[in-house]
Amino acid sequence: MVSYNDLHSCHVDQWKKAADDWIALSRRSSTAADDVREQGKKPLDDHWADATGKKASKRLHDLADRLEAGGDIIKGVAMIIDGLASSMEWSQRTLFHAAELAAEYGLHIQDGRAVGAYSGAAPVGPNIPQNVRDDYKKEQGHISEVNDLIDEALRQASQADKKASAELDKLATKINVSDTNVAHNYIETETAHLEIDMIRGSIPVGKDPHLVRAWWDGLTPEQHKALMLADPVTIADLKGLPDDVGKEIRGRDGKIDRVEMVRYALDHWNKPDDLKFENNCANFASSALEAGGMQKKFDTWLGPRGDNTWGRESGIGIDWWDQRAYHSRSWASAKYLRNFLTDNGGEEVPRSQARPGDLIFYEQVAEDPGKGGEPQGETYHAAVVTSVTPDGDIKLSQHTGEWQNVSLEAREHVATRNHGEQRIHIVRPHPNWY
C-alpha cells in the first residue's frame, strides 16, 4: 500500500525519463536485429553456401532473433514504467488537490488525514450554540471530502504500484526468450494491456459523482486530455464529469460517436462477423463506423454497388460473391474504404495528432518478392485507433489477426520485417453527405 508520504514525495519525472531511456534502448535493439539480418545474414546467404556458411548464417539468424525479442521485451518494460508514471502523476495531483482543499477549508494534514478545529468529540448538549453545531457539521463535511480524495489518490497509486511491480518481476524472468513470436505476440501484448489496466485503475469508476467531480477538477487540462485519449470509453461512461467532456470525446459535430466506435472495436475484435471471406479487416473498421452512427451513402439506383458508396444491405448470402454483393466495395476493402473516406470529407492526420476513433491503413511501400508482401502501393489493411497512451504510443484494435489495444509501432515493425517497408496512414472520418 502506497502511503501518503510516499506519494507526496515521489519524483514522477524520473520515472518518465527512465521509460524514455528504455524506449530508446528497445529501438536500438530492434535496429540492430534488422542490421544483422540485412547486412550480415543476407549477404552471407548470397555468397557463402557451403556447410560453414550455413552454420554462420544460423548463428546470425539466432542473434537477430534474440536482439528483436529483447527489443520487444524492453519495450514492454517501457510501457509498464510509462503506465506507472502516468498513474502516479495523476494520483499525486489528486493528493495535492486534497491538500489544497484542506488549506482552503482551514484544515491541516496530520499523519495523512485531514484534521480540523473540532478534533475531539462532537459538540452536543443544550448549551452548545447553534452556530457551533453548524460549524462542526460543515467542518466534518469538508474533512470527509478531503479524506475521500486522499483515499482515492492512494488507491490509484497502490493499484499501479502493485500491478507494475508484479509485471516487472515477471519480465525479469523473460530475459532469455529468443522466440520473436512469443516476445512480440504474447509478452509485449500483455504489457500493452497492463499499461491500459493501470491507466483505467487511475479512474474512480463506480465512485460517488461528487468525488468524481472533485477528482476531475483537481487535474490539469493536459491530464484531462491524456485520460480522454488513453481510455475514452471509461471516461465517457463516468458519472459526475462536466457535460462538455462527453461532447469532446464523442465528437462535437455529432456525425460520428467516436466513443461508440472504440467501444465496438474493443468488444468485437475477436468475434465472428457477417463476411465469410478471409480478409475482413475493412469490414471490422466499417462495422465500427456503423456502430458510431456513420450513415450509409448509397447510389439512387444501385444501392451499395455504386462507385462512391458506403454501407451494406440486409442479406444472408451463401458464398463469397453473394456476401460481397450486399456490401459496398468501400465497406469490405481497405483500399476503397480509405479512398472513400478521404474523398468524402475525411482527412489524413499525422501520428502525433491521432485520436481514438481514427482509422489506420497500411500501405505496401515497395514490393519485396522475397517477403511475400502486397503489390507496391497497395493499401491492404485497416484497423481502429482505440487508445493513445500518455507516452504517445498509438494502440490499435483489429479483426484480421485479432488484436486488441496493441502498439501500432510494434505491429508496424513486424509487418515491415515480414513483408517489406510499410507506410502508415491515419484517417479521421468527417462525413460530408449528411
For each residue, the residues with C-beta under 8 A, 3 or more apart:
1: 154 158
2: 6 7 154 157 158 161
3: 6 7 112 154
4: 7 8 95 109 111 112 150 154
5: 8 9 112
6: 2 3 9 10 157
7: 2 3 4 10 88 91 92 95 153 154 157
8: 4 5 92 95 96
9: 5 6
10: 6 7 88 92
11: 14 15
12: 15 16 85 88 89 92
13: 16 17
14: 11 17 18
15: 11 12 18 19 81 84 85 88
16: 12 13 19 20 82 85
17: 13 14 20 21
18: 14 15 21 22 81
19: 15 16 22 23 78 81 82 85 391
20: 16 17 23 24 78
21: 17 18 24 25
22: 18 19 25 26 74 75 77 78 81
23: 19 20 26 27 75 78 391
24: 20 21 27 28
25: 21 22 28 29 74
26: 22 23 29 30 71 72 74 75 78
27: 23 24 30 31 71
28: 24 25 31 32 71
29: 25 26 32 33 67 68 70 71 74
30: 26 27 33 34 67 68 71 72 413
31: 27 28 34 35
32: 28 29 35 36 67
33: 29 30 36 37 64 65 67 68 71
34: 30 31 37 38 64 417
35: 31 32 38 39 40
36: 32 33 39 40 41 60 63 64 67
37: 33 34 40 41 42 60 61 64
38: 34 35 41 42
39: 35 36 42 43
40: 35 36 37 43 44 60 64
41: 36 37 38 44 45 57 60 61 64
42: 37 38 39 45 46
43: 39 40 46 47
44: 40 41 47 48 53 56 57 60
45: 41 42 48 49 53 57
46: 42 43
47: 43 44 53
48: 44 45 52 53 56 57
49: 45 53 54
50: 53 54
51: 54 55
52: 48 55 56
53: 44 45 47 48 49 50 56 57
54: 49 50 51 57 58
55: 51 52 58 59
56: 44 48 52 53 59 60
57: 41 44 45 48 53 54 60 61
58: 54 55 61 62
59: 55 56 62 63
60: 36 37 40 41 44 56 57 63 64
61: 37 41 57 58 64 65
62: 58 59 65 66 178
63: 36 59 60 66 67
64: 33 34 36 37 40 41 60 61 67 68
65: 33 61 62 68 69 178 179 180
66: 62 63 69 70 178
67: 29 30 32 33 36 63 64 70 71
68: 29 30 33 64 65 71 72 180 183 184 417
69: 65 66 72 73 177 178 179 180 182 183 184
70: 29 66 67 73 74 175 183
71: 26 27 28 29 30 33 67 68 74 75
72: 26 30 68 69 75 76 180 183 184 187 188 410
73: 69 70 76 77 171 174 175 177 183 187 188
74: 22 25 26 29 70 71 77 78
75: 22 23 26 71 72 78 79 188 191 407 410
76: 72 73 79 80 171 187 188 190 191 192
77: 22 73 74 80 81 168 171 191
78: 19 20 22 23 26 74 75 81 82 391
79: 75 76 82 83 188 191 192 194 195 389 391 393 407
80: 76 77 83 84 164 167 168 171 191 194 195 198
81: 15 18 19 22 77 78 84 85 164
82: 16 19 78 79 85 86 195 389 390 391 393
83: 79 80 86 87 160 164 194 195 196 197 198 199 389
84: 15 80 81 87 88 160 161 164 198
85: 12 15 16 19 81 82 88 89 390
86: 82 83 89 90 198 199 202 226 230 389 390 391
87: 83 84 90 91 156 157 159 160 198 199 201 202
88: 7 10 12 15 84 85 91 92 157 160 161
89: 12 85 86 92 93 223
90: 86 87 93 94 156 202 219 223 227
91: 7 87 88 94 95 153 154 156 157 160 202
92: 7 8 10 12 88 89 95 96 153 157
93: 89 90 96 97 218 219 220 223
94: 90 91 97 98 149 152 153 156 215 218 219
95: 4 7 8 91 92 98 99 149 150 153 154
96: 8 92 93 99 100 218
97: 93 94 100 101 149 214 215 217 218 219
98: 94 95 101 102 114 146 147 149 150 153 218
99: 95 96 102 103 109
100: 96 97 103 104 218
101: 97 98 104 105 142 145 146 149 214
102: 98 99 105 107 108 109 114 142 146
103: 99 100 106 107 108
104: 100 101
105: 101 102 116 139 142 146
106: 103 116 117 139
107: 102 103 114 115 116 139 142 143 146
108: 102 103 114 115
109: 4 99 102 112 113 114 115
110: 113 115
111: 4
112: 3 4 5 109 150
113: 109 110 147 150
114: 98 102 107 108 109 142 143 146 147 150
115: 107 108 109 110 119 143
116: 105 106 107 119 139 140 142 143
117: 106 139
118: 122 123 135 136 139 140
119: 115 116
120:
121: 124
122: 118 136
123: 118 128 132 133 136
124: 121 128 133
125: 128
126:
127:
128: 123 124 125 132 133
129: 132 133
130: 133 134
131: 134 135
132: 123 128 129 135 136
133: 123 124 128 129 130 136 137
134: 130 131 137 138
135: 118 131 132 138 139
136: 118 122 123 132 133 139 140
137: 133 134 140 141
138: 134 135 141 142
139: 105 106 107 116 117 118 135 136 142 143
140: 116 118 136 137 143 144
141: 137 138 144 145
142: 101 102 105 107 114 116 138 139 145 146
143: 107 114 115 116 139 140 146 147
144: 140 141 147 148
145: 101 141 142 148 149 210 214
146: 98 101 102 105 107 114 142 143 149 150
147: 98 113 114 143 144 150 151
148: 144 145 151 152 208 211 214
149: 94 95 97 98 101 145 146 152 153 211 214 215 218
150: 4 95 98 112 113 114 146 147 153 154
151: 147 148 154 155
152: 94 148 149 155 156 204 207 211 215
153: 7 91 92 94 95 98 149 150 156 157
154: 1 2 3 4 7 91 95 150 151 157 158
155: 151 152 158 159
156: 87 90 91 94 152 153 159 160 201 202 204
157: 2 6 7 87 88 91 92 153 154 160 161
158: 1 2 154 155 161 162
159: 87 155 156 162 163 198 201 202
160: 83 84 87 88 91 156 157 163 164 198 201 202
161: 2 84 88 157 158 164 165
162: 158 159 165 166
163: 159 160 166 167 194 197 198 201
164: 80 81 83 84 160 161 167 168 194 198
165: 161 162 168 169
166: 162 163 169 170
167: 80 163 164 170 171 190 191 194
168: 77 80 164 165 171 172
169: 165 166 172 173
170: 166 167 173 174
171: 73 76 77 80 167 168 174 187 191
172: 168 169 175
173: 169 170
174: 73 170 171 177 183 187
175: 70 73 172
176:
177: 69 73 174 182 183 187
178: 62 65 66 69
179: 65 69 182 183
180: 65 68 69 72 183 184
181: 184 185 186
182: 69 177 179 185 186 187
183: 68 69 70 72 73 174 177 179 180 186 187 188
184: 68 69 72 180 181 187 188 189 410 414
185: 181 182 188 189
186: 181 182 183 189 190
187: 72 73 76 171 174 177 182 183 184 190 191
188: 72 73 75 76 79 183 184 185 191 192 406 407 410
189: 184 185 186 192 193 403 406
190: 76 167 186 187 193 194
191: 75 76 77 79 80 167 171 187 188 194 195
192: 76 79 188 189 195 196 395 405 406 407 410
193: 189 190 196 197 404 405
194: 79 80 83 163 164 167 190 191 197 198
195: 79 80 82 83 191 192 198 199 389
196: 83 192 193 199 200 230 231 387 389 395 405
197: 83 163 193 194 200 201
198: 80 83 84 86 87 159 160 163 164 194 195 201 202
199: 83 86 87 195 196 202 203 227 230 231 389 390
200: 196 197 203 205 231 234
201: 87 156 159 160 163 197 198
202: 86 87 90 91 156 159 160 198 199 227
203: 199 200 227 231 234 235 238
204: 152 156 207 211 212 215 238
205: 200 234 238
206:
207: 152 204 211 212 215 240
208: 148 211 212 240
209: 212 213 239 240
210: 145 213 214 240
211: 148 149 152 204 207 208 214 215 240
212: 204 207 208 209 215 216 238 239 240 241
213: 209 210 216 217 240 241 242
214: 97 101 145 148 149 210 211 217 218
215: 94 97 149 152 204 207 211 212 218 219
216: 212 213 219 224 240 241 242 245
217: 97 213 214
218: 93 94 96 97 98 100 149 214 215
219: 90 93 94 97 215 216 223 224 227
220: 93 223 224
221: 224 225
222: 225 226
223: 89 90 93 219 220 226 227
224: 216 219 220 221 227 228 245
225: 221 222 228 229
226: 86 222 223 229 230 390
227: 90 199 202 203 219 223 224 230 231 235
228: 224 225 231 232 235 245 248 249
229: 225 226 232 355 356 387 388 389 390
230: 86 196 199 226 227 387 388 389 390
231: 196 199 200 203 227 228 234 235 387
232: 228 229 235 236 249 258 259 262 356 357 387
233: 236 237 259 262 263 266
234: 200 203 205 231 237 238
235: 203 227 228 231 232 238 241 245 249
236: 232 233 245 246 249 250 259
237: 233 234
238: 203 204 205 212 234 235 241
239: 209 212
240: 207 208 209 210 211 212 213 216
241: 212 213 216 235 238 245 246
242: 213 216 245
243: 246 247
244: 247 248
245: 216 224 228 235 236 241 242 248 249
246: 236 241 243 249 250 259
247: 243 244 250 251 252
248: 228 244 245 252
249: 228 232 235 236 245 246 258 259
250: 236 246 247 257 258 259 260
251: 247 254 255 256 257 258 357
252: 247 248
253: 256 430
254: 251
255: 251 293 294 430 431 434
256: 251 253 261 289 292 293 294 357 429 431
257: 250 251 260 261 292 293
258: 232 249 250 251 261 262 292 355 356 357
259: 232 233 236 246 249 250 262 263 292 356 357
260: 250 257 263 264 291 292 293
261: 256 257 258 264 265 288 289 291 292 356 357 384
262: 232 233 258 259 265 266 288 356 357 384 386 387
263: 233 259 260 266 267 291
264: 260 261 267 268 287 288 291 292
265: 261 262 268 269 284 288 384 386 397 404
266: 233 262 263 269 386 397 404 405
267: 263 264 271
268: 264 265 271 273 284 287 288 399
269: 265 266 284 397 398 399 402 403 404
270: 399 402 404
271: 267 268
272:
273: 268 280 283 284 287 399
274: 283 323
275: 280 283 323 324 327 332
276: 317 319 320 323
277: 280 320 323 324
278:
279: 400
280: 273 275 277 283 284 332 399 400
281: 284 285 334 381 382 383 398 399 400 401
282: 285 286 331 332 333 334 336 337 382
283: 273 274 275 280 286 287 327 331 332 399
284: 265 268 269 273 280 281 287 288 382 383 384 398 399 400
285: 281 282 288 289 334 337 359 382 383 384
286: 282 283 289 290 310 312 327 330 331 332 337
287: 264 268 273 283 284 290 291
288: 261 262 264 265 268 284 285 291 292 384
289: 256 261 285 286 292 294 359 429
290: 286 287 293 294 311
291: 260 261 263 264 287 288
292: 256 257 258 259 260 261 264 288 289 357
293: 255 256 257 260 290
294: 255 256 289 290 310 429 431
295: 311 431 433 434
296: 304 309 310 311 312
297: 308 309 310 311 344 431 433
298: 302 303 304 306 309 311 328
299: 302 303 304 305 306 307 308 309
300:
301: 306
302: 298 299 305 306 309
303: 298 299 306 309 313
304: 296 298 299 309 310 311 312 313 326 327 328 331
305: 299 302 309 325 328
306: 298 299 301 302 303 309 328
307: 299
308: 297 299 340 343 344
309: 296 297 298 299 302 303 304 305 306 328 330 340
310: 286 294 296 297 304 328 330 331 337 340 344
311: 290 295 296 297 298 304 327 328 331
312: 286 296 304 326 327 328 331
313: 303 304 326 327
314: 326
315: 322 325 326
316:
317: 276 322 323 325 326
318: 322
319: 276 322 323
320: 276 277 323 324
321: 324 325
322: 315 317 318 319 325 326
323: 274 275 276 277 317 319 320 326 327
324: 275 277 320 321 327 332
325: 305 315 317 321 322
326: 304 312 313 314 315 317 322 323
327: 275 283 286 304 311 312 313 323 324 331 332
328: 298 304 305 306 309 310 311 312 331 332 336 340
329: 332 333 336
330: 286 309 310 333 336 337 339 340 341
331: 282 283 286 304 310 311 312 327 328 337
332: 275 280 282 283 286 324 327 328 329 336
333: 282 329 330 336 337
334: 281 282 285 337 338 361 362 379 380 381 382
335: 338 339 378 379 380
336: 282 328 329 330 332 333 339 340
337: 282 285 286 310 330 331 333 334 340 341 359 361 382
338: 334 335 341 342 359 361 379 382 425 427
339: 330 335 336 342 343
340: 308 309 310 328 330 336 337 343 344
341: 330 337 338 344 345 346 359 427 429
342: 338 339 346 347 348 427
343: 308 339 340 346
344: 297 308 310 340 341 431 432 433
345: 341 429 430 431 432 433
346: 341 342 343 427 428 429 430
347: 342 427 428 430
348: 342 425 426 427 428
349: 353 354 358 426 427 428
350: 353 354 426
351: 354 394 408 424 426
352: 392
353: 349 350 426
354: 349 350 351 358 385 388 394 426
355: 229 258 358 385 388 428
356: 229 232 258 259 261 262 385 386 387 388
357: 232 251 256 258 259 261 262 292 384 385 428
358: 349 354 355 384 385 426 427 428
359: 285 289 337 338 341 382 383 384 385 426 427 428 429
360: 382 383 384 385 394 396 408 424 425 426 427
361: 334 337 338 379 381 382 424 425 426 427
362: 334 379 380 381 382 412 415 422 423 424 425
363: 377 378 379 380 422 423 424 425
364: 367 373 374 375 376 377 378 380 419 420 421 422 423
365: 376 377 420 421 422 423
366: 376 420 421
367: 364 373 374 375 376 420
368: 371 373 419 420 421
369: 372
370:
371: 368 418 419 420
372: 369 418 419
373: 364 367 368 418 419 420
374: 364 367 378 380 419
375: 364 367 378
376: 364 365 366 367
377: 363 364 365
378: 335 363 364 374 375
379: 334 335 338 361 362 363 425
380: 334 335 362 363 364 374
381: 281 334 361 362 398 400 415
382: 281 282 284 285 334 337 338 359 360 361 362 398
383: 281 284 285 359 360 396 397 398 403
384: 261 262 265 284 285 288 357 358 359 360 396 397 398
385: 354 355 356 357 358 359 360 388 394 395 396 408 426
386: 262 265 266 356 395 396 397 404 405
387: 196 229 230 231 232 262 356 394 395 405
388: 229 230 354 355 356 385 392 393 394 395
389: 79 82 83 86 195 196 199 229 230 392 393 395
390: 82 85 86 199 226 229 230
391: 19 23 78 79 82 86
392: 352 388 389
393: 79 82 388 389 407 408 409
394: 351 354 360 385 387 388 407 408 409 426
395: 192 196 385 386 387 388 389 405 406 407 408
396: 360 383 384 385 386 403 405 406 407 408 411
397: 265 266 269 383 384 386 403 404 405 406
398: 269 281 284 381 382 383 384 401 402 403
399: 268 269 270 273 280 281 283 284 402
400: 279 280 281 284 381
401: 281 398
402: 269 270 398 399
403: 189 269 383 396 397 398 406 411
404: 193 265 266 269 270 386 397
405: 192 193 196 266 386 387 395 396 397
406: 188 189 192 395 396 397 403 410 411
407: 75 79 188 192 393 394 395 396 410 411
408: 351 360 385 393 394 395 396 411 412 424
409: 393 394 412 413
410: 72 75 184 188 192 406 407 413 414
411: 396 403 406 407 408 414 415
412: 362 408 409 415 416 422 424
413: 30 409 410 416 417
414: 184 410 411 417 418
415: 362 381 411 412 418 419 422
416: 412 413 419 420 421 422
417: 34 68 413 414
418: 371 372 373 414 415
419: 364 368 371 372 373 374 415 416 422
420: 364 365 366 367 368 371 373 416
421: 364 365 366 368 416
422: 362 363 364 365 412 415 416 419
423: 362 363 364 365
424: 351 360 361 362 363 408 412
425: 338 348 360 361 362 363 379
426: 348 349 350 351 353 354 358 359 360 361 385 394
427: 338 341 342 346 347 348 349 358 359 360 361
428: 346 347 348 349 355 357 358 359
429: 256 289 294 341 345 346 359
430: 253 255 345 346 347
431: 255 256 294 295 297 344 345 434
432: 344 345
433: 295 297 344 345
434: 255 295 431
